[in-house]
């Protein structure tokens, strides 16, 4: 999530050329010249307005309807007309229309179901000796009690999922998986995760205990791949909106979200274009939450206090080298981690300290989980500091020196809050396996309770890793809840007891 030596997946939610016009009737056909280049648009209807007639409105403005997410008042359209935003903005009930793609180029009742247990003494697969992260949060002990139930479904909203991987194939739920990279759900094809990030996060959540490779936090739950980016790892608004609406309507219990909304690290609601993206995404996430989905998200890798932001040096991060330093306030928020009700996850290393790169914040950090730390927390158990997990057979982001091949399958060492978030999602899946009747709100509270408290450390160790503003990293709060760790580091054993 940053331009640092650590790996950070790139994401793009792009707000360009917003035009917000009042009410009115359906727009007349646009008179402007056709650009010859198709652009994708989000058409945001006013709260409570119906999207009935959306296809006619879009076509009258010179566009083609891609998807109508009527439940949240958001329409996805494509057009090559230069005035499409303005024209469709005059349609009845439309609040605003924003182009999304011009910056980016790349990156049933189951109460009778019995939990599955595995003997702690025999825990682990062929590479589990390298899984310091699982030992740190008591996963082997938890599996002796409950390693998950199949009816619990975690949707991994990410770059895709290599469902042919031998550690993921046993738990893959094809019926709840989809490819939202076009802005509308399509079948998830073989070879869909050309980036590799999604396959990595999925393995941490639910890699099967099958004797080979690694074991996930919840190896007997179902994993659904929800591809929400292009092959280079950019997450466009229409893709993520599609993903959350899919999760809301397809029986997903927990979603893992290891990304933020490009090109703006901080999405400023006092800017018309950025506000439209914020509102559309917030509606989609809220719709999923209303339908019982627990949303878990990575805090970010900017070593910055999200509760007290002052400077953004990342935005816009496309085109390359286009970012400019800008002042930001609490009117600006990181999506999705700062959307209300989302469980924010900071990263720890093998010394149970906040990772040097992890962002944090009293208002945004709810729990901590292992994400790796290759600088401050190298140990005998974690000699390179990073987290090992499954990797796509066609993925491109794993450096050769961090790649492990076992019985023909790929695994990779990565670090980031992207790696921390799936640990928390896996613990949430174990909680739901042990207590199936919980609502998403109860699950959120239980996840924050299934932790081991950590006090603020001596922050002088982070002197070489200042915030975006250049100010030192600081930690506020006591051991019960603080800005570095939230309520504490997740504990899988506490989740199943």
N, C-alpha and C positions, 0 to 999 in steps of 0.2 A: 503493500500500500504506500510506498514512498520511493523517492529517488535516493536510496541509501544502499549500502553493501548487502543488506538483507534482501531476500526475494519479496516482492510485493506485487500482487496481481493488479493489473490495470483494469479500470472500469470506466464506462462512459454513460452518464445521463446528461444529455445535452439540451440546453435551452437556448434557442436562437429565434430571433425575429418575432417575439410575442406581440400579438395585437389583441387587446381586450376591448371589445366594442359592445355597446348596450343593445339589448333586445332586438326587436325588429322581426321581419318576416324572412322567409327563405331567400338567400342571396341569389341575385341574378348571375348568369354565367359570367365568369371573369373575362374582362376585355384585354388583360395583359398578355404579352407574348408567352408562348410555351418555351420554357428553358431547355427542354430536351433531357433534363436530368430529374429522375424521380427522387423525391424526398419523403420521409415519413413524418407524420404529424400526430401529436396528441390533441384531441379536441375535448376540452374540459367543459362540461355543462355546469350550470349553477347548481348549488346544493338543492336537492329535491326535485330538480327538473327532469322530465322524462326525455329519453333519447329517441322516442318514437319519431320516425321521419328522418333519422340520421342519414340513412343511405341517400335519400333525395337531397338533403342539405349538402352532403359531401359531393355528390355528382353535380349539383347545380353550381358549386364553387369550382368545379373543374378537377375533382379528385375521384378516387376509388376507395370504397370502404374496405378496410382490412378486418376489423373486429369491432363489435359493439358490446362493451362491457356495461350493460344497462344497469346492473346492480349497484355500480359505483359512479355512474354518470360520466364515463370516459369512453371515447371513441378513438380508434386508431385508423388513420387514413393515409393514402399516398397520393401525391400530385406532383406534376412537373410545372405547374403554373406559378409564376413569381408572386402573385397576389393571393394565393390560396388562403393564407392565414387571415387576411383581412376579409376576404369574401365569405368564408365559412363563419367567421366571427360575427357576421351580421345575422346569422340564422337564429331563429327563435330558441331561447333557452341556453345558448352557448355563452359561456363566460369568457373563454379565451382559447386560442389555438397556438401551438408551439411546435416548431420543427425539431426533430430529435437527432438527426444523423449527420449534420454538417461538420461537426468537429472530429468525429471518431473515425479511425481507420482500422485499428487492431481490435487489443486485449479484452357395527351391529352389536348386539349385546354379547360380550365375551367374558362375562363375570365368572363363568365356569371354567375358563381356560386356565391350565396350570402352568406356572413358570418353569422354565428349564434351568437346571442347576448343573454345574460342573465341579468336580473335586478340585479344591484349591491346590492340593499337593501336586496335581498333574496339570496345572494351568499352563497354557502357552502353546504356541506353534513353533515352527522351526526358526523364526526370526524374533521370537518374543524376548529373548535375552537382551535385545537391543531396545526394548520398549520401556525405558525408564519412566516415561510419562504415565503409563498404565499403573506401574507399581506405586508411583507417587500419589495417585488418587485412589489407591486401594481397589483397583479393578479385580485382581485375582481373588481377593477375599469376598467381594460382592458376588462374583460368579458362582461361588460355592453355595450361595443362597438363591440367586436369581440372575440369569443372564439374558432375560428378556423374553417376551412373547410375540409371536408372529403378527398378531392383530395390531400391534403398535407400529405405526408407519411414520418414519422420518423422511421428510422431503428435503433433499439437498439442493437448494437453489444456488446454482453455480455454473461452471463452464461446461457441464455435461457429466457423463458417467460412463466409464468403460464397464458395462454390465457383463462382458465376457471374462473379466478378470476372475481367476479362480477363488479369490477371497470375497468377491462381491456377488458373483452369479448365484450362490445358494440363497441369498437374502433379497435378491432383486425383485421388485414388484413392478412388472411391466404395465399393468393396468392403471397404475397411479403415476406413471412416468410420462414425461412429455418434452418436446422441444419447442420452447417459446421464442426462439431466436428470430422468428419472422414477425413476432407480435401477436400471433394466434397459434393455438396448440396444434402441434403436428407429432406424428410418431417419432420416438427416439431411435435413431438408426445406429447400427454398428459403426464404430469409429467416430462417434459424435464428439468425443472429448479430445480435440486436437491440442488443447492447451495443457491439460493434465491436472490442473488445480482441483477441479471438482471430484475427480477420482481419488485424489489424496484426502480431501476432507471426508468423503464418504467412507473410506476405509477406517478412519479414526472412529467414526460413529458406529459402524456395523460390519466390519470385516469378520467373516465367519471363523469359528474355532474348528478348523478342519484338518489340522495337522501340519499345514504348510503356510509359510509366510507369517503374517501377523494376526492379532486378535483385536477386534474393536471393543469399545466400551460396552456396547450392547449387541453382542454377536448373534442373537436370536430374534431381533426385531426385523421388520421389513424396511428396506431402503428404496426410496423412489428418486430417480434422477430427474430434476427439473432444470433443463438447460436454459439459462437466462442471459447468455452473453453470445457474442460472436466468437469465432475461433481464436481470436487474439486476446480475448478476455475483457472486452468492453461491454458493460451492462447498460443497454439503452433503456429509457423509461418504459417503452411499450413492451419490452421483454420482461421486465420485472413486474409490471402491472399484470401482464398475462400470467406470470408465475404465481402471484398471490391469489388471483381469482381462481386459478386451477387448484391450488392448495385448499382454498375455501370450499370448493365444490366436489372434491374427490377424496375425502376421507383422510386427509393428512393430519396427523396429530401435532407434529413439531416440524418447524422448518429451520434449517441452518443457513445462515447468511454471512458469508465471508467476503464482503465487498463493500465499497462505498460508491456514491453517485458522482461519477465524473461529468463534465470536466471540473466541477467545483467541489473541492474537499468540503468546504462549508457552503451549504445551500442557503443563501440569504433571502429571507422571506420579505425583505423590504425592496427587493428587485423583482419587477413584474415577471420576467422570464423564469427566474429561479423559483419564484413563489408558485407558479403554475405547475412546475415539476413536483415541488414539495407537496402541494395539495393533491395531485393525482396519485402520487405514491402513498401518501398518508391514507387516502381513501381505500386503496387496494389492501394495504396492510391492516387497516381497521376492519375491513370486510372479512379478512381471514381470521382475525382475532375474534370477531363477533361469531364466527362459525366454528369456534373451538380450537383454533390453531395457536400454539405457543410459538412465538417468533423469537429466535435467539440470534444475536448478531455480534460480529467482531467489533471491538472498540476502535481499531485503527492503529497504524504503525508510525504515527507522526511524533511520538513522545511528547504529546501536548495535552494540556488540561482542557477538555471539552466544555467544562462548566464555566471556565473563565477565558474564553478565546479572545485574543487581541490581534493576532496576525495570521494571515494565510499566505504562504509562499508557494503553495502547490498549484493554485488555480489561475487560469485554466491550464490543465496539463496536456492539452492538445490544441493545436499542432505542437510538435516537439519544441522545447525551449521557448514556449509562449507564455509561461507563467510569470506573473508580476506580483510583487508584494502588495497586499492590500490589507487595510484595517478591517477587522470583523468584530462583531459584538454578539450578544446572546440572541439577536434577531437572526443569526445564522446558525444552522444546525447540520450535523452530518447524518446522512440517510444511508441505511435504515436505523442505525443504532440509537439515534436520538428521537425517533418517532415514539410517541407515548405508548407504554405497555411492552415495548421491546426489551428483552433481557440483554444487557450489554456485558460483554466478556473481555476482561483484560488478560494479558499473557504473563505467565510465570516461567522461570527456568528451573533447573534441577536443584537449586539452592532455595527454592520457594521465595524468591525475590521477584518483584515485577521486572519483566524483561526490559532491557535498555531502550528498546524502540517503542514499547507499548504506550499508546495514549491512555488516558484515564479521566476521571472526573467524578465528583461526589454525586452529581445528578445522573450520570450515564453509566457508571460502572456498578453492576449488580453482583457479579461473581467474577472469580479469577479461575484460570485453568492452564495447564501446561501448553505453552506455545513455542518454547525453546528460547535459548539465549546463547549465541555463539561467541560472545565476548566476555561477559561478566560471570557466567555460570557454567564454565567447563568443569566437569567432574569425571571421576573414574567410570561412573555409570553413563554419563553423557559426554563422551570425549570430544564430540564436535558440537554439542549443545543443541542440536536440531532434533525434530520429531520425524520418525520413520513411519511411512504409511504407503498404501497402495498407489500405483501410478499407471496412467493410461498407456496402452501399448503404442499409441501414436502421439503421445504428449511431447511438447517441445520445451518445457520450462526447466527440466531437471538437468543440472550440470553433470557431466560424466562422473566426476569425482563424488557426487552425492547419490548416484544411481546404484541400486542393489538388484541383482537378478537372482531369483530363487525358483527353481523348477520351471524356468522359462517365463515366469511372470515378473513384471517390473515393480520396484518399490523405490521410494525417493525420500531423502532427508530434506525437509523444508522447515522454516521457522517463520513465525508471525502470529498476529492475533487471529489470522485466518486458520491457524492450526489449533488455537485455544478454543475458539467457538465450537467446533465439532465435539470436543471433549464434553463441554457443558450440554450440548444437544444430546449426546449419548447418555449422560447421567439423567437428563430429563426423561429419556425413553425408558430407562430402568425404573425411575420413579413411577411412570405411568404403567409399566408392566406390573409393578407391585401393588399399585393403587389405581386400578383401571377407571374408577368412577370419577376421578378428579376433573374439574373444569380447567380451562386453560389458565384462569386466574389463580386457582388453587395450586396448579402445577408450577406456576411462576413462583409463588410464595414458598412452595415446598423445595424447589430447586435452590432458592436463596437460603433455605434452612439446612439443606444437606451440604454444608460447607464446614471447613475448619478455619476459624478466624485467624487473620494475620495482621499484625500491627504495622504501622508505618515504619519503614526502615530508615537507616541513616542515608539520606538522599545525596550525600556528597559523592557516593559512588557513581551517580549519574551526571557528574559535572561535565563530562566530555560529550554528553548527549542532551543539549538544551532543547527547549521547546521551539516551535517555529519562530517565535518572537525573539529568540536568543536568551530569554530568561531561563533560569534553572528550573528543573523539575522539582515540584514540591508536593508533599502529601498532606492532606487534611483529614482529620477524623480519628476516632479511636479504634480499638480492636473489633468492636461490634460492627462498625461500618466505616470505611474510609475510601478516599478517592482512588487509591491504588488497587484495592482488592475487593471493593464492595463489601459483601458480608463475609467473604473469605474464599479460599480455594475449594472447588467442588470435591466431594468425597462420594465415590460410587457405593461404598459400603453403607454409609449413612442413608443413602437413597433407598436401599432395599431392606433395611432393618425395620 
